Amino acid sequence: MSSILRLHFDRFGRRLRGKQAPTASASDLQLDYWGESILPSVAILFLLPLMAAYELAALSGNAAGVRNSADLWLRSALSSLGLSQSLALPAALLAALWVWHWLGRHPFRCRTSTYAGVVAESVCIAGLLVLVGNALCLDVASGGQTSSTWHALASFLGAGIYEEVFFRLLLLPLSYGVLRLFRVPVNYAWGIAIAANAFLFATAHYLEPLSETFSTSELLAAGTRVLHDPAQWFGWLFRFTAGIAFCLLFVYRGLAVAVGSHVCYDILVGIVIDRWLASQMA
């Protein structure tokens, strides 16, 4: 892990243990673009307009055509806690990021150049993922699941946000923490956690559409379907590779870049390339 992220986790752990966390400074956090772009404050300010657009589309139109499985899994978990309001999930996410910011005593900042840099970096990484898909001889044009470009865009925003929140922000640190409890060495723990996360991420894409549960039985059923259908193997392999890439982005580049790259990839594949191919065939 990068020295900057080690500092973040050290501050977080010290605060949880009731110890005084060192005050953040420009020198110890190396707040150039690479240091600033991984701060929780950047994630908050980057995700806020994306979540607003997504929730507005879901609340104003066909929610079933916009919501995604990761969104439903998280909402189901909150609902079991008595938080079933439509805006409970985005509010909980923003609150969690703010707690991360507070516990780590990170500086709250996001320069315009940093925000623009996150967008540019995300677009470049998404382009690389498209090239990887082409190298695996995949038809990267997936086609939008909704009739309008606006609803397709909204669905891709939601997928990028909540799949990264569910798999990277929640499951990845959790699995790493469990492995460390069993005294698995740090590097091995990260490697196993990332590989397992990518496996779950890839397999979850073959669950029944808008599955409201993330259960072992449904994952096994999805994995069995892929295993017995060779036509799906390359698609699963690409999603596994993308899962590893998103894990590494989360660990080394932060949540904002991971979400931005995921959203940009979905938009490139599901709208830009798909619409371009459709125009060529017209």
Secondary structure per residue as TSV (DSSP state, phi and psi in degrees):
chain	resnum	aa	ss	phi	psi
A	1	M	-	360.0	152.3
A	2	S	-	-67.3	155.6
A	3	S	H	-62.9	-32.7
A	4	I	H	-65.6	-44.8
A	5	L	H	-68.7	-34.9
A	6	R	H	-60.0	-39.8
A	7	L	H	-63.6	-41.6
A	8	H	H	-58.9	-50.3
A	9	F	H	-66.9	-34.5
A	10	D	H	-63.8	-44.5
A	11	R	H	-64.2	-41.5
A	12	F	H	-61.3	-47.2
A	13	G	H	-65.8	-40.2
A	14	R	H	-63.2	-39.5
A	15	R	H	-68.0	-39.5
A	16	L	H	-65.9	-32.5
A	17	R	T	-83.0	2.1
A	18	G	T	81.9	14.2
A	19	K	-	-95.5	158.5
A	20	Q	-	-73.3	120.1
A	21	A	-	-83.3	140.9
A	22	P	-	-63.6	144.2
A	23	T	-	-70.7	134.5
A	24	A	-	-69.6	143.2
A	25	S	-	-140.5	162.5
A	26	A	T	-62.2	-30.1
A	27	S	T	-75.5	-46.7
A	28	D	T	-75.6	-24.2
A	29	L	T	-94.1	-4.1
A	30	Q	T	49.3	61.0
A	31	L	T	-79.3	57.0
A	32	D	T	-84.1	-165.2
A	33	Y	H	-58.8	-44.6
A	34	W	H	-66.1	-33.3
A	35	G	H	-79.8	-41.4
A	36	E	H	-71.5	-35.0
A	37	S	T	-68.5	-14.7
A	38	I	T	-96.8	0.6
A	39	L	S	-67.9	147.3
A	40	P	H	-57.6	-33.2
A	41	S	H	-62.9	-37.1
A	42	V	H	-67.0	-41.5
A	43	A	H	-61.0	-42.3
A	44	I	H	-61.1	-50.8
A	45	L	H	-71.0	-27.7
A	46	F	H	-76.1	-41.3
A	47	L	H	-77.8	-28.0
A	48	L	H	-54.2	-53.6
A	49	P	H	-68.0	-31.3
A	50	L	H	-66.0	-44.5
A	51	M	H	-66.5	-37.5
A	52	A	H	-62.7	-45.1
A	53	A	H	-64.4	-41.6
A	54	Y	H	-64.2	-49.0
A	55	E	H	-66.0	-37.1
A	56	L	H	-61.7	-43.1
A	57	A	H	-65.7	-39.8
A	58	A	H	-69.4	-36.7
A	59	L	H	-81.8	-22.1
A	60	S	H	-98.5	-8.5
A	61	G	S	-144.1	-137.8
A	62	N	-	-82.3	95.4
A	63	A	G	-62.8	-36.0
A	64	A	G	-64.2	-28.2
A	65	G	G	-85.0	-4.6
A	66	V	T	-113.8	-40.6
A	67	R	-	-63.6	153.9
A	68	N	-	-125.1	169.0
A	69	S	H	-62.1	-43.0
A	70	A	H	-61.2	-39.0
A	71	D	H	-58.7	-47.0
A	72	L	H	-67.0	-37.2
A	73	W	H	-62.0	-45.3
A	74	L	H	-67.3	-41.5
A	75	R	H	-64.6	-36.5
A	76	S	H	-63.9	-40.3
A	77	A	H	-64.5	-43.3
A	78	L	H	-66.5	-37.2
A	79	S	H	-62.9	-35.9
A	80	S	H	-65.8	-19.0
A	81	L	T	-95.6	4.7
A	82	G	T	90.7	9.3
A	83	L	-	-108.4	82.6
A	84	S	-	-104.3	4.0
A	85	Q	S	-64.9	149.4
A	86	S	T	-61.6	-31.4
A	87	L	T	-98.4	9.9
A	88	A	H	-64.9	-39.0
A	89	L	H	-66.8	-53.4
A	90	P	H	-60.9	-35.0
A	91	A	H	-65.6	-41.0
A	92	A	H	-65.8	-38.6
A	93	L	H	-65.0	-46.4
A	94	L	H	-63.4	-38.1
A	95	A	H	-65.1	-39.7
A	96	A	H	-65.1	-40.8
A	97	L	H	-66.7	-36.6
A	98	W	H	-67.0	-38.9
A	99	V	H	-63.7	-42.1
A	100	W	H	-57.9	-45.4
A	101	H	H	-61.9	-43.5
A	102	W	H	-70.9	-44.6
A	103	L	H	-65.0	-36.0
A	104	G	H	-84.3	-7.0
A	105	R	T	50.9	45.0
A	106	H	-	-79.4	149.2
A	107	P	-	-67.4	138.2
A	108	F	-	-90.2	101.6
A	109	R	-	-154.8	151.6
A	110	C	-	-161.7	94.6
A	111	R	-	-68.8	155.1
A	112	T	H	-58.5	-38.5
A	113	S	H	-64.4	-35.1
A	114	T	H	-68.7	-44.0
A	115	Y	H	-59.3	-46.2
A	116	A	H	-64.3	-36.8
A	117	G	H	-64.8	-39.3
A	118	V	H	-62.5	-42.5
A	119	V	H	-62.9	-48.0
A	120	A	H	-63.3	-43.1
A	121	E	H	-62.5	-40.9
A	122	S	H	-63.5	-42.9
A	123	V	H	-63.1	-42.3
A	124	C	H	-64.4	-43.5
A	125	I	H	-66.3	-39.1
A	126	A	H	-61.5	-40.9
A	127	G	H	-61.6	-39.7
A	128	L	H	-63.5	-39.1
A	129	L	H	-65.1	-36.7
A	130	V	H	-62.7	-41.2
A	131	L	H	-64.3	-38.6
A	132	V	H	-63.5	-42.0
A	133	G	H	-60.0	-41.2
A	134	N	H	-65.8	-37.2
A	135	A	H	-64.4	-29.3
A	136	L	T	-87.4	10.2
A	137	C	T	61.0	37.5
A	138	L	-	-95.5	148.3
A	139	D	-	-81.7	97.2
A	140	V	-	-71.0	-17.4
A	141	A	-	-77.2	107.7
A	142	S	-	-91.1	-23.9
A	143	G	-	82.6	136.6
A	144	G	-	-71.5	149.9
A	145	Q	S	-88.7	-6.5
A	146	T	S	-123.6	162.1
A	147	S	S	-76.1	-31.3
A	148	S	S	-103.0	150.1
A	149	T	H	-62.5	-37.1
A	150	W	H	-62.2	-45.6
A	151	H	H	-70.4	-33.9
A	152	A	H	-63.3	-44.3
A	153	L	H	-60.7	-44.5
A	154	A	H	-62.7	-41.4
A	155	S	H	-65.0	-35.0
A	156	F	H	-72.2	-33.5
A	157	L	H	-61.6	-46.8
A	158	G	H	-64.3	-40.4
A	159	A	H	-63.9	-44.6
A	160	G	H	-64.3	-40.1
A	161	I	H	-70.6	-57.8
A	162	Y	H	-82.3	-24.4
A	163	E	H	-68.2	-38.6
A	164	E	I	-69.4	-38.5
A	165	V	I	-64.0	-46.5
A	166	F	I	-69.1	-51.1
A	167	F	I	-81.7	-43.9
A	168	R	I	-91.9	-50.1
A	169	L	I	-71.5	-33.8
A	170	L	I	-100.0	-61.6
A	171	L	I	-69.5	-38.6
A	172	L	H	-64.6	-53.1
A	173	P	H	-63.2	-34.1
A	174	L	H	-64.0	-47.7
A	175	S	H	-66.2	-38.3
A	176	Y	H	-61.9	-43.9
A	177	G	H	-62.9	-41.4
A	178	V	H	-63.0	-43.3
A	179	L	H	-62.7	-38.4
A	180	R	H	-69.1	-30.2
A	181	L	H	-62.5	-30.6
A	182	F	T	-90.7	16.0
A	183	R	T	61.6	30.2
A	184	V	-	-71.1	131.1
A	185	P	-	-53.2	150.0
A	186	V	H	-53.6	-52.5
A	187	N	H	-63.2	-40.8
A	188	Y	H	-66.7	-38.5
A	189	A	H	-61.8	-44.9
A	190	W	H	-64.1	-42.9
A	191	G	H	-62.3	-45.9
A	192	I	H	-65.5	-43.4
A	193	A	H	-62.3	-42.2
A	194	I	H	-67.0	-44.3
A	195	A	H	-63.4	-43.6
A	196	A	H	-64.9	-39.7
A	197	N	H	-62.9	-44.3
A	198	A	H	-64.9	-37.5
A	199	F	H	-62.4	-47.5
A	200	L	H	-63.9	-41.3
A	201	F	H	-60.6	-46.5
A	202	A	H	-65.8	-46.1
A	203	T	H	-67.6	-34.3
A	204	A	H	-62.8	-23.0
A	205	H	T	-71.7	-8.1
A	206	Y	T	-110.7	13.0
A	207	L	S	-70.5	165.0
A	208	E	-	-59.9	143.1
A	209	P	T	-53.6	133.5
A	210	L	T	53.9	41.8
A	211	S	-	-64.6	130.4
A	212	E	S	-90.9	-1.0
A	213	T	-	-127.2	146.8
A	214	F	-	-114.3	80.6
A	215	S	-	-111.5	158.2
A	216	T	H	-62.3	-40.9
A	217	S	H	-63.9	-42.3
A	218	E	H	-69.3	-36.6
A	219	L	H	-64.5	-41.7
A	220	L	H	-63.2	-39.9
A	221	A	H	-64.5	-41.7
A	222	A	H	-65.3	-43.2
A	223	G	H	-62.7	-37.9
A	224	T	H	-65.4	-40.2
A	225	R	H	-61.8	-42.5
A	226	V	H	-65.7	-43.8
A	227	L	H	-60.9	-34.4
A	228	H	T	-93.9	8.2
A	229	D	-	-129.8	89.8
A	230	P	G	-55.1	-24.6
A	231	A	G	-65.0	-19.3
A	232	Q	G	-94.0	-7.9
A	233	W	H	-63.0	-46.0
A	234	F	H	-66.6	-36.4
A	235	G	H	-63.6	-42.0
A	236	W	H	-65.2	-41.8
A	237	L	H	-62.0	-40.1
A	238	F	H	-64.9	-43.3
A	239	R	H	-66.1	-33.7
A	240	F	H	-64.8	-44.6
A	241	T	H	-62.5	-43.0
A	242	A	H	-63.6	-37.0
A	243	G	H	-62.0	-42.0
A	244	I	H	-62.4	-43.4
A	245	A	H	-61.4	-44.0
A	246	F	H	-67.1	-35.7
A	247	C	H	-62.6	-46.5
A	248	L	H	-64.5	-38.0
A	249	L	H	-62.9	-42.7
A	250	F	H	-63.1	-44.0
A	251	V	H	-68.5	-45.0
A	252	Y	H	-97.3	-26.3
A	253	R	H	-118.2	-5.4
A	254	G	H	92.2	169.8
A	255	L	H	-66.4	-38.4
A	256	A	H	-60.8	-45.6
A	257	V	H	-70.0	-37.5
A	258	A	H	-62.1	-47.0
A	259	V	H	-65.6	-45.8
A	260	G	H	-59.8	-42.0
A	261	S	H	-65.5	-41.0
A	262	H	H	-65.1	-46.1
A	263	V	H	-62.6	-46.6
A	264	C	H	-63.5	-38.8
A	265	Y	H	-62.7	-47.1
A	266	D	H	-60.9	-39.2
A	267	I	H	-68.6	-42.5
A	268	L	I	-59.7	-45.3
A	269	V	I	-76.8	-46.8
A	270	G	I	-86.2	-17.7
A	271	I	I	-122.4	-60.0
A	272	V	I	-64.1	-57.6
A	273	I	I	-69.2	-41.5
A	274	D	H	-61.2	-45.1
A	275	R	H	-68.8	-35.8
A	276	W	H	-65.6	-44.3
A	277	L	H	-63.8	-38.6
A	278	A	H	-63.1	-38.3
A	279	S	H	-68.9	-31.4
A	280	Q	H	-71.4	-29.9
A	281	M	H	-88.1	-10.6
A	282	A	-	-72.1	360.0
